Amino acid sequence: MTRTEYPWLLPSAMAGPLDPERAGTRGGRRPRRTVRDWVVDLIVFLFAVFIGMLALDASERVGNGELVVMADLLVGIASCCTLWLRRRRPPALAIGLSLVQIVSPAASGAALVALFSLAIHRPFKPVVYVGALALAAATAQAYLRPDPTTPRVVSIVLGALLTLLVIAWGMLVRSRRQLVLALRERAVRAETEAALRAEQAQRLAREAIAREMHDVLAHRLTLLSVHAGALEFRPDAPPPEVARAAGVIRDSAHEALQDLRMIIGVLRAPGDDGERPQPTLVTLDALVAESREAGMEVTLDSGVDDPAAVPATTGRTAYRIAQEGLTNARKHAPGTGTTVLVSGGPGDGITVEVRNEAPRGPVPKVPGSGQGLIGLTERATLAGGRFEHGPTDDGGFTVRAWLPWSA
């Protein structure tokens, strides 16, 4: 959503109907007049001419001399012509025509139009000042250029009522325009905010999907990489070792494919968690057993009495942290001992720690994104917990997380 789709919300358009003097310009030039502007100006010009003609007719009927009638005609024509400039100087035009109508009733129509335009284009305070002047001018006209066929009091009352009606009508039009502009701007703002919220939701969803795919697939693909690297660097390995490595590669590829299908299934059908159950703290034993089958030396020390009682979200986060810790230990310290410690209880929270010993000899290069620890930090933070990691004094590495567990 851009402002160019709503041209009335551009600065020049917003200023135009309400304040022409502050309307936006391009290259020092005023905006071009539209067909609607010409039509409106023509209508108000003809209205002012009509009122002026009525005033001239009344002036002739009351017996004014030709000089007076001719002067009224010229002043009326000049006053009506000035209305074509009413959008540029509404206050000055309204004040000038209000004063002119005191001595020339033929300018009364132009004065009413100028007053109406002022009420549309200016706020309340200047309209009140100029309106008071127009009321005084209408009263003065009843004394300086009275109509013998109408009582003076009636002329004053009619002039005042007509002036107040024009001002009220103009202010009503101004209020309506402001309301329409406010509603349009609010609609554009609401659409923009909705688009931003949708974009943010999509970004968060992409991040969640990327984190889930990393956690699910990194473990399997690391097994593939490590055992494939072992076969590459040890082509003379005994057949049983080669067979075991090939079996791990086959099983890991199969599991990775199943996990990938599960994620794709969730993406295709929102709200469906897939055919395979989500891992929790209960399945941590299976994860450790799988790592042992892959050749890792893993020790599991669990101090949680009933893993099934751990909330599903907390248990899943703890599982992912242990999984990522084992994956990193397999990549960066292959063949060393790794310990997984799990402790805690209701009210105390769950503590998960994965600690591996210092690597023995050179470590083979295993490709990785380097986002695993960042993802674990985000997971623990979203769960309301803490996450820390770093090397140990003996050259090993430790990842540790604390997750809340309400009593």
Secondary structure, DSSP 4 states (H G I P E B T S, - for coil): --GGG-GGGSHHHHHHHH-GGG---BTTBPPPPPHHHHHHHHHHHHHHHHHHHHHHHHHHHTT--HHHHHHHHHHHHHHHHHGGGTTT-HHHHHHHHHHHHHH-GGGHHHHHHHHHHHHHHS-HHHHHHHHHHHHHHHHHHHHHS--TTS-HHHHHHHHHHHHHHHHHHHHHHHHHHHHHHHHHHHHHHHHHHHHHHHHHHHHHHHHHHHHHHHHHHHHHHHHHHHHHHHHHH-TT--HHHHHHHHHHHHHHHHHHHHHHHHHHHHHHSTT---SSPPP-GGGHHHHHHHHHHTT-EEEEEE--S-GGGS-HHHHHHHHHHHHHHHHHHHHHSTTSEEEEEEEEETTTEEEEEEEEPPP-SPPPP----S-HHHHHHHHHHHTT-EEEEEE-TTS-EEEEEEE----
